Amino acid sequence: MEERVTYGEIRAWFLGSYYSYCRVKLSHQSPWAEGESEAGYAYSELENSFDLPIEKLMLEVLALILSAGRSSEKIQKYHLDVISGLLKQIELPSVLEELPSDEAAELIEDLRLLDLY
């Protein structure tokens, strides 16, 4: 079986990029451009990093959670469309059963926050 990256690891990498981007913004004292976001940067750093559908799903869920409703409708639609495609590829209940219970519970809670489960 392929080595899987955990939800916590993906979140830690995402937040690491998010943090680094904010630090650069502060150190350069550069203003935020319209549509620019730390979540968008972090997502772009990770978007082609995963092979397994569950890892890709986790990244998409994190992108929406960490934008906390502040992204444009176009960006939200993009992530929701990717999630929809991934959910057609995998049998979510059986995939969730394979995850450690605490990890599955956290992902389910985030999916519910987004009205996706």
Biopython code that builds the backbone (N, CA, C, O; Angstrom):
import numpy as np
from Bio.PDB.StructureBuilder import StructureBuilder

atoms = [
    (1, "MET", "N", (0.840, -1.197, 0.000)),
    (1, "MET", "CA", (0.000, 0.000, 0.000)),
    (1, "MET", "C", (0.881, 1.256, 0.000)),
    (1, "MET", "O", (1.920, 1.308, 0.658)),
    (2, "GLU", "N", (0.441, 2.246, -0.744)),
    (2, "GLU", "CA", (1.163, 3.515, -0.847)),
    (2, "GLU", "C", (1.206, 4.228, 0.503)),
    (2, "GLU", "O", (0.246, 4.193, 1.272)),
    (3, "GLU", "N", (2.333, 4.871, 0.771)),
    (3, "GLU", "CA", (2.452, 5.687, 1.979)),
    (3, "GLU", "C", (1.527, 6.893, 1.825)),
    (3, "GLU", "O", (1.573, 7.596, 0.815)),
    (4, "ARG", "N", (0.695, 7.123, 2.823)),
    (4, "ARG", "CA", (-0.268, 8.220, 2.758)),
    (4, "ARG", "C", (0.168, 9.350, 3.674)),
    (4, "ARG", "O", (0.661, 9.120, 4.779)),
    (5, "VAL", "N", (-0.020, 10.563, 3.202)),
    (5, "VAL", "CA", (0.231, 11.743, 4.029)),
    (5, "VAL", "C", (-1.024, 11.984, 4.857)),
    (5, "VAL", "O", (-2.139, 11.903, 4.342)),
    (6, "THR", "N", (-0.841, 12.282, 6.141)),
    (6, "THR", "CA", (-2.003, 12.464, 7.018)),
    (6, "THR", "C", (-2.606, 13.866, 6.852)),
    (6, "THR", "O", (-1.981, 14.783, 6.320)),
    (7, "TYR", "N", (-3.833, 13.983, 7.327)),
    (7, "TYR", "CA", (-4.526, 15.272, 7.310)),
    (7, "TYR", "C", (-3.736, 16.302, 8.123)),
    (7, "TYR", "O", (-3.614, 17.459, 7.722)),
    (8, "GLY", "N", (-3.207, 15.873, 9.253)),
    (8, "GLY", "CA", (-2.412, 16.763, 10.093)),
    (8, "GLY", "C", (-1.137, 17.230, 9.407)),
    (8, "GLY", "O", (-0.743, 18.387, 9.553)),
    (9, "GLU", "N", (-0.490, 16.340, 8.661)),
    (9, "GLU", "CA", (0.726, 16.721, 7.933)),
    (9, "GLU", "C", (0.407, 17.730, 6.828)),
    (9, "GLU", "O", (1.121, 18.718, 6.657)),
    (10, "ILE", "N", (-0.660, 17.476, 6.087)),
    (10, "ILE", "CA", (-1.049, 18.405, 5.016)),
    (10, "ILE", "C", (-1.380, 19.765, 5.621)),
    (10, "ILE", "O", (-0.984, 20.803, 5.091)),
    (11, "ARG", "N", (-2.107, 19.750, 6.732)),
    (11, "ARG", "CA", (-2.451, 21.011, 7.401)),
    (11, "ARG", "C", (-1.185, 21.738, 7.873)),
    (11, "ARG", "O", (-1.076, 22.954, 7.718)),
    (12, "ALA", "N", (-0.238, 21.002, 8.444)),
    (12, "ALA", "CA", (1.005, 21.612, 8.924)),
    (12, "ALA", "C", (1.790, 22.233, 7.763)),
    (12, "ALA", "O", (2.331, 23.331, 7.901)),
    (13, "TRP", "N", (1.855, 21.547, 6.631)),
    (13, "TRP", "CA", (2.555, 22.099, 5.462)),
    (13, "TRP", "C", (1.831, 23.330, 4.937)),
    (13, "TRP", "O", (2.456, 24.335, 4.597)),
    (14, "PHE", "N", (0.502, 23.239, 4.875)),
    (14, "PHE", "CA", (-0.310, 24.362, 4.400)),
    (14, "PHE", "C", (-0.083, 25.578, 5.299)),
    (14, "PHE", "O", (0.183, 26.678, 4.815)),
    (15, "LEU", "N", (-0.190, 25.366, 6.611)),
    (15, "LEU", "CA", (-0.018, 26.478, 7.549)),
    (15, "LEU", "C", (1.415, 27.004, 7.544)),
    (15, "LEU", "O", (1.636, 28.193, 7.777)),
    (16, "GLY", "N", (2.377, 26.145, 7.286)),
    (16, "GLY", "CA", (3.760, 26.588, 7.177)),
    (16, "GLY", "C", (3.944, 27.541, 6.011)),
    (16, "GLY", "O", (4.608, 28.569, 6.144)),
    (17, "SER", "N", (3.356, 27.205, 4.867)),
    (17, "SER", "CA", (3.426, 28.094, 3.696)),
    (17, "SER", "C", (2.652, 29.382, 3.942)),
    (17, "SER", "O", (3.104, 30.465, 3.568)),
    (18, "TYR", "N", (1.505, 29.267, 4.561)),
    (18, "TYR", "CA", (0.645, 30.402, 4.918)),
    (18, "TYR", "C", (1.451, 31.380, 5.779)),
    (18, "TYR", "O", (1.481, 32.581, 5.509)),
    (19, "TYR", "N", (2.098, 30.851, 6.811)),
    (19, "TYR", "CA", (2.916, 31.635, 7.740)),
    (19, "TYR", "C", (4.097, 32.297, 7.015)),
    (19, "TYR", "O", (4.357, 33.487, 7.195)),
    (20, "SER", "N", (4.802, 31.517, 6.198)),
    (20, "SER", "CA", (5.955, 32.061, 5.467)),
    (20, "SER", "C", (5.544, 33.215, 4.566)),
    (20, "SER", "O", (6.242, 34.227, 4.488)),
    (21, "TYR", "N", (4.419, 33.066, 3.890)),
    (21, "TYR", "CA", (3.948, 34.112, 2.981)),
    (21, "TYR", "C", (3.624, 35.390, 3.752)),
    (21, "TYR", "O", (3.969, 36.487, 3.314)),
    (22, "CYS", "N", (2.972, 35.250, 4.883)),
    (22, "CYS", "CA", (2.647, 36.424, 5.708)),
    (22, "CYS", "C", (3.918, 37.100, 6.217)),
    (22, "CYS", "O", (3.984, 38.327, 6.285)),
    (23, "ARG", "N", (4.906, 36.321, 6.569)),
    (23, "ARG", "CA", (6.175, 36.893, 7.023)),
    (23, "ARG", "C", (6.839, 37.695, 5.909)),
    (23, "ARG", "O", (7.361, 38.783, 6.149)),
    (24, "VAL", "N", (6.818, 37.158, 4.692)),
    (24, "VAL", "CA", (7.403, 37.872, 3.552)),
    (24, "VAL", "C", (6.652, 39.175, 3.306)),
    (24, "VAL", "O", (7.260, 40.217, 3.061)),
    (25, "LYS", "N", (5.320, 39.104, 3.373)),
    (25, "LYS", "CA", (4.515, 40.314, 3.173)),
    (25, "LYS", "C", (4.909, 41.383, 4.190)),
    (25, "LYS", "O", (5.074, 42.551, 3.839)),
    (26, "LEU", "N", (5.057, 40.978, 5.448)),
    (26, "LEU", "CA", (5.427, 41.923, 6.499)),
    (26, "LEU", "C", (6.849, 42.450, 6.319)),
    (26, "LEU", "O", (7.099, 43.646, 6.468)),
    (27, "SER", "N", (7.771, 41.555, 5.999)),
    (27, "SER", "CA", (9.161, 41.982, 5.899)),
    (27, "SER", "C", (9.386, 42.937, 4.724)),
    (27, "SER", "O", (10.244, 43.817, 4.791)),
    (28, "HIS", "N", (8.623, 42.762, 3.663)),
    (28, "HIS", "CA", (8.730, 43.657, 2.508)),
    (28, "HIS", "C", (7.752, 44.831, 2.588)),
    (28, "HIS", "O", (7.751, 45.722, 1.738)),
    (29, "GLN", "N", (6.933, 44.808, 3.618)),
    (29, "GLN", "CA", (5.886, 45.811, 3.802)),
    (29, "GLN", "C", (5.089, 46.027, 2.516)),
    (29, "GLN", "O", (4.749, 47.152, 2.151)),
    (30, "SER", "N", (4.804, 44.909, 1.842)),
    (30, "SER", "CA", (4.081, 45.017, 0.575)),
    (30, "SER", "C", (2.580, 44.935, 0.820)),
    (30, "SER", "O", (2.117, 44.076, 1.570)),
    (31, "PRO", "N", (1.828, 45.817, 0.194)),
    (31, "PRO", "CA", (0.371, 45.805, 0.367)),
    (31, "PRO", "C", (-0.248, 44.580, -0.308)),
    (31, "PRO", "O", (0.317, 44.003, -1.238)),
    (32, "TRP", "N", (-1.408, 44.210, 0.183)),
    (32, "TRP", "CA", (-2.125, 43.093, -0.415)),
    (32, "TRP", "C", (-2.826, 43.558, -1.689)),
    (32, "TRP", "O", (-3.505, 44.585, -1.700)),
    (33, "ALA", "N", (-2.653, 42.804, -2.734)),
    (33, "ALA", "CA", (-3.347, 43.087, -3.997)),
    (33, "ALA", "C", (-4.750, 42.480, -3.918)),
    (33, "ALA", "O", (-4.989, 41.542, -3.159)),
    (34, "GLU", "N", (-5.648, 43.014, -4.692)),
    (34, "GLU", "CA", (-7.000, 42.461, -4.718)),
    (34, "GLU", "C", (-6.939, 41.009, -5.181)),
    (34, "GLU", "O", (-6.320, 40.695, -6.198)),
    (35, "GLY", "N", (-7.583, 40.136, -4.428)),
    (35, "GLY", "CA", (-7.610, 38.718, -4.771)),
    (35, "GLY", "C", (-6.419, 37.924, -4.249)),
    (35, "GLY", "O", (-6.418, 36.696, -4.323)),
    (36, "GLU", "N", (-5.424, 38.597, -3.730)),
    (36, "GLU", "CA", (-4.246, 37.916, -3.196)),
    (36, "GLU", "C", (-4.583, 37.367, -1.808)),
    (36, "GLU", "O", (-5.269, 38.024, -1.025)),
    (37, "SER", "N", (-4.098, 36.163, -1.512)),
    (37, "SER", "CA", (-4.340, 35.618, -0.175)),
    (37, "SER", "C", (-3.242, 34.657, 0.229)),
    (37, "SER", "O", (-2.618, 33.999, -0.603)),
    (38, "GLU", "N", (-3.029, 34.598, 1.517)),
    (38, "GLU", "CA", (-2.071, 33.656, 2.071)),
    (38, "GLU", "C", (-2.542, 32.220, 1.843)),
    (38, "GLU", "O", (-1.723, 31.328, 1.620)),
    (39, "ALA", "N", (-3.842, 31.994, 1.898)),
    (39, "ALA", "CA", (-4.378, 30.652, 1.655)),
    (39, "ALA", "C", (-4.166, 30.247, 0.195)),
    (39, "ALA", "O", (-3.849, 29.094, -0.096)),
    (40, "GLY", "N", (-4.341, 31.191, -0.706)),
    (40, "GLY", "CA", (-4.109, 30.907, -2.124)),
    (40, "GLY", "C", (-2.659, 30.557, -2.395)),
    (40, "GLY", "O", (-2.363, 29.649, -3.172)),
    (41, "TYR", "N", (-1.765, 31.273, -1.757)),
    (41, "TYR", "CA", (-0.340, 30.981, -1.912)),
    (41, "TYR", "C", (-0.035, 29.581, -1.377)),
    (41, "TYR", "O", (0.606, 28.780, -2.058)),
    (42, "ALA", "N", (-0.490, 29.291, -0.170)),
    (42, "ALA", "CA", (-0.218, 27.991, 0.442)),
    (42, "ALA", "C", (-0.785, 26.860, -0.420)),
    (42, "ALA", "O", (-0.144, 25.825, -0.598)),
    (43, "TYR", "N", (-1.980, 27.066, -0.947)),
    (43, "TYR", "CA", (-2.594, 26.063, -1.817)),
    (43, "TYR", "C", (-1.732, 25.843, -3.060)),
    (43, "TYR", "O", (-1.493, 24.705, -3.463)),
    (44, "SER", "N", (-1.268, 26.941, -3.664)),
    (44, "SER", "CA", (-0.471, 26.808, -4.886)),
    (44, "SER", "C", (0.850, 26.087, -4.630)),
    (44, "SER", "O", (1.390, 25.436, -5.523)),
    (45, "GLU", "N", (1.364, 26.204, -3.413)),
    (45, "GLU", "CA", (2.601, 25.507, -3.060)),
    (45, "GLU", "C", (2.396, 23.992, -2.952)),
    (45, "GLU", "O", (3.341, 23.224, -3.136)),
    (46, "LEU", "N", (1.179, 23.567, -2.658)),
    (46, "LEU", "CA", (0.915, 22.149, -2.403)),
    (46, "LEU", "C", (0.054, 21.447, -3.452)),
    (46, "LEU", "O", (-0.035, 20.219, -3.445)),
    (47, "GLU", "N", (-0.576, 22.194, -4.348)),
    (47, "GLU", "CA", (-1.635, 21.604, -5.174)),
    (47, "GLU", "C", (-1.206, 20.426, -6.046)),
    (47, "GLU", "O", (-2.053, 19.595, -6.373)),
    (48, "ASN", "N", (0.040, 20.312, -6.431)),
    (48, "ASN", "CA", (0.464, 19.166, -7.249)),
    (48, "ASN", "C", (1.356, 18.214, -6.470)),
    (48, "ASN", "O", (2.156, 17.486, -7.057)),
    (49, "SER", "N", (1.220, 18.219, -5.158)),
    (49, "SER", "CA", (2.111, 17.446, -4.296)),
    (49, "SER", "C", (1.596, 16.054, -3.934)),
    (49, "SER", "O", (2.336, 15.258, -3.356)),
    (50, "PHE", "N", (0.355, 15.751, -4.261)),
    (50, "PHE", "CA", (-0.240, 14.514, -3.764)),
    (50, "PHE", "C", (-0.737, 13.628, -4.899)),
    (50, "PHE", "O", (-1.181, 14.115, -5.938)),
    (51, "ASP", "N", (-0.655, 12.320, -4.680)),
    (51, "ASP", "CA", (-1.097, 11.343, -5.670)),
    (51, "ASP", "C", (-2.432, 10.704, -5.317)),
    (51, "ASP", "O", (-3.252, 10.439, -6.196)),
    (52, "LEU", "N", (-2.647, 10.457, -4.031)),
    (52, "LEU", "CA", (-3.846, 9.745, -3.614)),
    (52, "LEU", "C", (-5.056, 10.673, -3.568)),
    (52, "LEU", "O", (-4.952, 11.802, -3.088)),
    (53, "PRO", "N", (-6.202, 10.208, -4.062)),
    (53, "PRO", "CA", (-7.412, 11.041, -4.035)),
    (53, "PRO", "C", (-7.759, 11.562, -2.638)),
    (53, "PRO", "O", (-8.211, 12.700, -2.508)),
    (54, "ILE", "N", (-7.559, 10.753, -1.593)),
    (54, "ILE", "CA", (-7.897, 11.209, -0.244)),
    (54, "ILE", "C", (-6.990, 12.363, 0.172)),
    (54, "ILE", "O", (-7.443, 13.281, 0.857)),
    (55, "GLU", "N", (-5.727, 12.337, -0.226)),
    (55, "GLU", "CA", (-4.813, 13.439, 0.087)),
    (55, "GLU", "C", (-5.248, 14.706, -0.649)),
    (55, "GLU", "O", (-5.238, 15.802, -0.088)),
    (56, "LYS", "N", (-5.628, 14.533, -1.907)),
    (56, "LYS", "CA", (-6.097, 15.679, -2.699)),
    (56, "LYS", "C", (-7.373, 16.262, -2.084)),
    (56, "LYS", "O", (-7.540, 17.480, -2.017)),
    (57, "LEU", "N", (-8.268, 15.378, -1.638)),
    (57, "LEU", "CA", (-9.502, 15.822, -0.988)),
    (57, "LEU", "C", (-9.170, 16.618, 0.276)),
    (57, "LEU", "O", (-9.748, 17.676, 0.522)),
    (58, "MET", "N", (-8.242, 16.101, 1.064)),
    (58, "MET", "CA", (-7.848, 16.789, 2.295)),
    (58, "MET", "C", (-7.310, 18.187, 1.996)),
    (58, "MET", "O", (-7.641, 19.141, 2.701)),
    (59, "LEU", "N", (-6.493, 18.315, 0.967)),
    (59, "LEU", "CA", (-5.950, 19.629, 0.595)),
    (59, "LEU", "C", (-7.073, 20.582, 0.199)),
    (59, "LEU", "O", (-7.078, 21.740, 0.616)),
    (60, "GLU", "N", (-8.017, 20.108, -0.598)),
    (60, "GLU", "CA", (-9.118, 20.965, -1.040)),
    (60, "GLU", "C", (-9.968, 21.414, 0.144)),
    (60, "GLU", "O", (-10.370, 22.575, 0.220)),
    (61, "VAL", "N", (-10.239, 20.499, 1.061)),
    (61, "VAL", "CA", (-11.027, 20.829, 2.252)),
    (61, "VAL", "C", (-10.279, 21.874, 3.082)),
    (61, "VAL", "O", (-10.872, 22.852, 3.540)),
    (62, "LEU", "N", (-8.980, 21.662, 3.270)),
    (62, "LEU", "CA", (-8.181, 22.636, 4.026)),
    (62, "LEU", "C", (-8.191, 24.007, 3.365)),
    (62, "LEU", "O", (-8.293, 25.024, 4.050)),
    (63, "ALA", "N", (-8.086, 24.043, 2.049)),
    (63, "ALA", "CA", (-8.090, 25.326, 1.339)),
    (63, "ALA", "C", (-9.374, 26.094, 1.623)),
    (63, "ALA", "O", (-9.340, 27.307, 1.829)),
    (64, "LEU", "N", (-10.497, 25.400, 1.634)),
    (64, "LEU", "CA", (-11.772, 26.066, 1.917)),
    (64, "LEU", "C", (-11.902, 26.448, 3.388)),
    (64, "LEU", "O", (-12.377, 27.537, 3.709)),
    (65, "ILE", "N", (-11.487, 25.566, 4.272)),
    (65, "ILE", "CA", (-11.562, 25.870, 5.707)),
    (65, "ILE", "C", (-10.694, 27.083, 6.024)),
    (65, "ILE", "O", (-11.130, 27.993, 6.729)),
    (66, "LEU", "N", (-9.467, 27.099, 5.507)),
    (66, "LEU", "CA", (-8.529, 28.169, 5.854)),
    (66, "LEU", "C", (-8.801, 29.477, 5.121)),
    (66, "LEU", "O", (-8.232, 30.511, 5.473)),
    (67, "SER", "N", (-9.656, 29.447, 4.115)),
    (67, "SER", "CA", (-10.088, 30.721, 3.528)),
    (67, "SER", "C", (-11.260, 31.288, 4.334)),
    (67, "SER", "O", (-11.585, 32.470, 4.227)),
    (68, "ALA", "N", (-11.886, 30.433, 5.136)),
    (68, "ALA", "CA", (-12.948, 30.827, 6.074)),
    (68, "ALA", "C", (-14.016, 31.714, 5.439)),
    (68, "ALA", "O", (-14.491, 32.670, 6.052)),
    (69, "GLY", "N", (-14.384, 31.384, 4.209)),
    (69, "GLY", "CA", (-15.432, 32.130, 3.530)),
    (69, "GLY", "C", (-14.994, 33.477, 2.967)),
    (69, "GLY", "O", (-15.835, 34.249, 2.508)),
    (70, "ARG", "N", (-13.689, 33.776, 2.993)),
    (70, "ARG", "CA", (-13.207, 35.074, 2.505)),
    (70, "ARG", "C", (-12.814, 35.043, 1.034)),
    (70, "ARG", "O", (-12.553, 36.094, 0.448)),
    (71, "SER", "N", (-12.766, 33.867, 0.430)),
    (71, "SER", "CA", (-12.361, 33.812, -0.973)),
    (71, "SER", "C", (-13.549, 34.144, -1.880)),
    (71, "SER", "O", (-14.708, 34.088, -1.467)),
    (72, "SER", "N", (-13.231, 34.484, -3.103)),
    (72, "SER", "CA", (-14.277, 34.843, -4.064)),
    (72, "SER", "C", (-15.145, 33.625, -4.387)),
    (72, "SER", "O", (-14.765, 32.482, -4.131)),
    (73, "GLU", "N", (-16.310, 33.901, -4.952)),
    (73, "GLU", "CA", (-17.191, 32.807, -5.371)),
    (73, "GLU", "C", (-16.492, 31.920, -6.395)),
    (73, "GLU", "O", (-16.659, 30.700, -6.385)),
    (74, "LYS", "N", (-15.712, 32.534, -7.275)),
    (74, "LYS", "CA", (-14.992, 31.783, -8.309)),
    (74, "LYS", "C", (-14.000, 30.799, -7.672)),
    (74, "LYS", "O", (-13.910, 29.645, -8.091)),
    (75, "ILE", "N", (-13.271, 31.255, -6.673)),
    (75, "ILE", "CA", (-12.296, 30.390, -5.985)),
    (75, "ILE", "C", (-13.022, 29.294, -5.220)),
    (75, "ILE", "O", (-12.623, 28.131, -5.277)),
    (76, "GLN", "N", (-14.082, 29.650, -4.509)),
    (76, "GLN", "CA", (-14.848, 28.634, -3.778)),
    (76, "GLN", "C", (-15.406, 27.593, -4.728)),
    (76, "GLN", "O", (-15.359, 26.397, -4.439)),
    (77, "LYS", "N", (-15.934, 28.036, -5.857)),
    (77, "LYS", "CA", (-16.480, 27.109, -6.855)),
    (77, "LYS", "C", (-15.391, 26.186, -7.381)),
    (77, "LYS", "O", (-15.626, 24.992, -7.566)),
    (78, "TYR", "N", (-14.199, 26.727, -7.624)),
    (78, "TYR", "CA", (-13.085, 25.909, -8.100)),
    (78, "TYR", "C", (-12.827, 24.753, -7.129)),
    (78, "TYR", "O", (-12.785, 23.592, -7.535)),
    (79, "HIS", "N", (-12.655, 25.076, -5.855)),
    (79, "HIS", "CA", (-12.363, 24.041, -4.857)),
    (79, "HIS", "C", (-13.529, 23.059, -4.712)),
    (79, "HIS", "O", (-13.313, 21.852, -4.602)),
    (80, "LEU", "N", (-14.752, 23.567, -4.711)),
    (80, "LEU", "CA", (-15.919, 22.679, -4.606)),
    (80, "LEU", "C", (-16.026, 21.757, -5.812)),
    (80, "LEU", "O", (-16.410, 20.596, -5.668)),
    (81, "ASP", "N", (-15.691, 22.257, -7.001)),
    (81, "ASP", "CA", (-15.711, 21.420, -8.206)),
    (81, "ASP", "C", (-14.649, 20.319, -8.130)),
    (81, "ASP", "O", (-14.905, 19.177, -8.510)),
    (82, "VAL", "N", (-13.467, 20.666, -7.641)),
    (82, "VAL", "CA", (-12.412, 19.654, -7.479)),
    (82, "VAL", "C", (-12.865, 18.606, -6.462)),
    (82, "VAL", "O", (-12.688, 17.408, -6.681)),
    (83, "ILE", "N", (-13.444, 19.056, -5.357)),
    (83, "ILE", "CA", (-13.942, 18.133, -4.337)),
    (83, "ILE", "C", (-15.015, 17.223, -4.922)),
    (83, "ILE", "O", (-15.006, 16.017, -4.676)),
    (84, "SER", "N", (-15.925, 17.782, -5.685)),
    (84, "SER", "CA", (-16.986, 16.995, -6.309)),
    (84, "SER", "C", (-16.397, 15.908, -7.206)),
    (84, "SER", "O", (-16.841, 14.760, -7.174)),
    (85, "GLY", "N", (-15.401, 16.275, -8.000)),
    (85, "GLY", "CA", (-14.741, 15.296, -8.864)),
    (85, "GLY", "C", (-14.053, 14.201, -8.069)),
    (85, "GLY", "O", (-14.111, 13.028, -8.440)),
    (86, "LEU", "N", (-13.406, 14.576, -6.985)),
    (86, "LEU", "CA", (-12.719, 13.595, -6.140)),
    (86, "LEU", "C", (-13.717, 12.656, -5.467)),
    (86, "LEU", "O", (-13.464, 11.457, -5.342)),
    (87, "LEU", "N", (-14.848, 13.204, -5.036)),
    (87, "LEU", "CA", (-15.855, 12.375, -4.381)),
    (87, "LEU", "C", (-16.481, 11.378, -5.351)),
    (87, "LEU", "O", (-17.002, 10.347, -4.925)),
    (88, "LYS", "N", (-16.435, 11.673, -6.654)),
    (88, "LYS", "CA", (-16.918, 10.716, -7.658)),
    (88, "LYS", "C", (-15.909, 9.592, -7.863)),
    (88, "LYS", "O", (-16.276, 8.492, -8.278)),
    (89, "GLN", "N", (-14.624, 9.870, -7.570)),
    (89, "GLN", "CA", (-13.564, 8.870, -7.747)),
    (89, "GLN", "C", (-13.469, 7.889, -6.585)),
    (89, "GLN", "O", (-13.075, 6.738, -6.768)),
    (90, "ILE", "N", (-13.829, 8.345, -5.397)),
    (90, "ILE", "CA", (-13.626, 7.513, -4.210)),
    (90, "ILE", "C", (-14.944, 7.218, -3.522)),
    (90, "ILE", "O", (-15.914, 7.966, -3.645)),
    (91, "GLU", "N", (-14.959, 6.129, -2.805)),
    (91, "GLU", "CA", (-16.106, 5.770, -1.971)),
    (91, "GLU", "C", (-15.776, 6.311, -0.584)),
    (91, "GLU", "O", (-15.126, 5.642, 0.220)),
    (92, "LEU", "N", (-16.242, 7.551, -0.315)),
    (92, "LEU", "CA", (-15.828, 8.264, 0.895)),
    (92, "LEU", "C", (-16.039, 7.478, 2.193)),
    (92, "LEU", "O", (-15.116, 7.416, 3.005)),
    (93, "PRO", "N", (-17.210, 6.874, 2.425)),
    (93, "PRO", "CA", (-17.377, 6.148, 3.687)),
    (93, "PRO", "C", (-16.321, 5.053, 3.900)),
    (93, "PRO", "O", (-15.810, 4.889, 5.007)),
    (94, "SER", "N", (-15.999, 4.308, 2.836)),
    (94, "SER", "CA", (-15.008, 3.235, 3.007)),
    (94, "SER", "C", (-13.607, 3.802, 3.179)),
    (94, "SER", "O", (-12.804, 3.237, 3.920)),
    (95, "VAL", "N", (-13.297, 4.913, 2.507)),
    (95, "VAL", "CA", (-11.994, 5.554, 2.671)),
    (95, "VAL", "C", (-11.862, 6.091, 4.097)),
    (95, "VAL", "O", (-10.807, 5.958, 4.718)),
    (96, "LEU", "N", (-12.923, 6.693, 4.608)),
    (96, "LEU", "CA", (-12.900, 7.216, 5.973)),
    (96, "LEU", "C", (-12.699, 6.102, 6.998)),
    (96, "LEU", "O", (-12.044, 6.301, 8.020)),
    (97, "GLU", "N", (-13.266, 4.929, 6.718)),
    (97, "GLU", "CA", (-13.099, 3.785, 7.624)),
    (97, "GLU", "C", (-11.646, 3.343, 7.707)),
    (97, "GLU", "O", (-11.218, 2.809, 8.730)),
    (98, "GLU", "N", (-10.885, 3.561, 6.642)),
    (98, "GLU", "CA", (-9.478, 3.159, 6.609)),
    (98, "GLU", "C", (-8.579, 4.131, 7.374)),
    (98, "GLU", "O", (-7.451, 3.784, 7.723)),
    (99, "LEU", "N", (-9.070, 5.341, 7.636)),
    (99, "LEU", "CA", (-8.269, 6.333, 8.351)),
    (99, "LEU", "C", (-8.310, 6.061, 9.851)),
    (99, "LEU", "O", (-9.284, 5.496, 10.349)),
    (100, "PRO", "N", (-7.258, 6.459, 10.581)),
    (100, "PRO", "CA", (-7.344, 6.391, 12.046)),
    (100, "PRO", "C", (-8.571, 7.197, 12.500)),
    (100, "PRO", "O", (-8.898, 8.220, 11.899)),
    (101, "SER", "N", (-9.234, 6.742, 13.541)),
    (101, "SER", "CA", (-10.517, 7.336, 13.926)),
    (101, "SER", "C", (-10.434, 8.835, 14.222)),
    (101, "SER", "O", (-11.354, 9.573, 13.870)),
    (102, "ASP", "N", (-9.364, 9.300, 14.857)),
    (102, "ASP", "CA", (-9.266, 10.728, 15.160)),
    (102, "ASP", "C", (-9.097, 11.552, 13.887)),
    (102, "ASP", "O", (-9.648, 12.648, 13.777)),
    (103, "GLU", "N", (-8.350, 11.035, 12.939)),
    (103, "GLU", "CA", (-8.146, 11.730, 11.670)),
    (103, "GLU", "C", (-9.447, 11.760, 10.867)),
    (103, "GLU", "O", (-9.803, 12.789, 10.293)),
    (104, "ALA", "N", (-10.144, 10.642, 10.830)),
    (104, "ALA", "CA", (-11.425, 10.567, 10.122)),
    (104, "ALA", "C", (-12.431, 11.530, 10.747)),
    (104, "ALA", "O", (-13.154, 12.225, 10.032)),
    (105, "ALA", "N", (-12.479, 11.573, 12.073)),
    (105, "ALA", "CA", (-13.425, 12.459, 12.768)),
    (105, "ALA", "C", (-13.143, 13.923, 12.431)),
    (105, "ALA", "O", (-14.069, 14.706, 12.219)),
    (106, "GLU", "N", (-11.880, 14.282, 12.383)),
    (106, "GLU", "CA", (-11.515, 15.662, 12.072)),
    (106, "GLU", "C", (-11.897, 16.026, 10.632)),
    (106, "GLU", "O", (-12.437, 17.103, 10.378)),
    (107, "LEU", "N", (-11.611, 15.123, 9.702)),
    (107, "LEU", "CA", (-11.964, 15.374, 8.305)),
    (107, "LEU", "C", (-13.483, 15.453, 8.141)),
    (107, "LEU", "O", (-13.986, 16.327, 7.435)),
    (108, "ILE", "N", (-14.203, 14.555, 8.780)),
    (108, "ILE", "CA", (-15.677, 14.576, 8.708)),
    (108, "ILE", "C", (-16.212, 15.895, 9.270)),
    (108, "ILE", "O", (-17.115, 16.499, 8.691)),
    (109, "GLU", "N", (-15.659, 16.333, 10.385)),
    (109, "GLU", "CA", (-16.104, 17.601, 10.982)),
    (109, "GLU", "C", (-15.880, 18.764, 10.013)),
    (109, "GLU", "O", (-16.739, 19.637, 9.881)),
    (110, "ASP", "N", (-14.735, 18.778, 9.339)),
    (110, "ASP", "CA", (-14.457, 19.843, 8.369)),
    (110, "ASP", "C", (-15.369, 19.742, 7.150)),
    (110, "ASP", "O", (-15.840, 20.759, 6.642)),
    (111, "LEU", "N", (-15.619, 18.527, 6.682)),
    (111, "LEU", "CA", (-16.548, 18.340, 5.565)),
    (111, "LEU", "C", (-17.942, 18.832, 5.946)),
    (111, "LEU", "O", (-18.639, 19.427, 5.124)),
    (112, "ARG", "N", (-18.349, 18.586, 7.192)),
    (112, "ARG", "CA", (-19.668, 19.042, 7.653)),
    (112, "ARG", "C", (-19.722, 20.564, 7.751)),
    (112, "ARG", "O", (-20.737, 21.174, 7.415)),
    (113, "LEU", "N", (-18.629, 21.178, 8.213)),
    (113, "LEU", "CA", (-18.581, 22.647, 8.274)),
    (113, "LEU", "C", (-18.818, 23.263, 6.897)),
    (113, "LEU", "O", (-19.390, 24.346, 6.769)),
    (114, "LEU", "N", (-18.364, 22.545, 5.875)),
    (114, "LEU", "CA", (-18.504, 23.022, 4.486)),
    (114, "LEU", "C", (-19.785, 22.496, 3.829)),
    (114, "LEU", "O", (-19.997, 22.695, 2.633)),
    (115, "ASP", "N", (-20.626, 21.834, 4.605)),
    (115, "ASP", "CA", (-21.866, 21.216, 4.091)),
    (115, "ASP", "C", (-21.601, 20.213, 2.968)),
    (115, "ASP", "O", (-22.339, 20.153, 1.985)),
    (116, "LEU", "N", (-20.537, 19.429, 3.130)),
    (116, "LEU", "CA", (-20.171, 18.437, 2.117)),
    (116, "LEU", "C", (-20.346, 17.001, 2.592)),
    (116, "LEU", "O", (-20.062, 16.060, 1.851)),
    (117, "TYR", "N", (-20.818, 16.829, 3.837)),
    (117, "TYR", "CA", (-20.969, 15.469, 4.360)),
    (117, "TYR", "C", (-22.141, 15.422, 5.313)),
    (117, "TYR", "O", (-22.443, 14.366, 5.868)),
]
sb = StructureBuilder()
sb.init_structure("model")
sb.init_model(0)
sb.init_chain("A")
sb.init_seg("    ")
for serial, (resi, resn, name, xyz) in enumerate(atoms, 1):
    if name == "N":
        sb.init_residue(resn, " ", resi, " ")
    sb.init_atom(name, np.array(xyz, "f"), 0.0, 1.0, " ", f" {name:<3s}", serial, name[0])
structure = sb.get_structure()
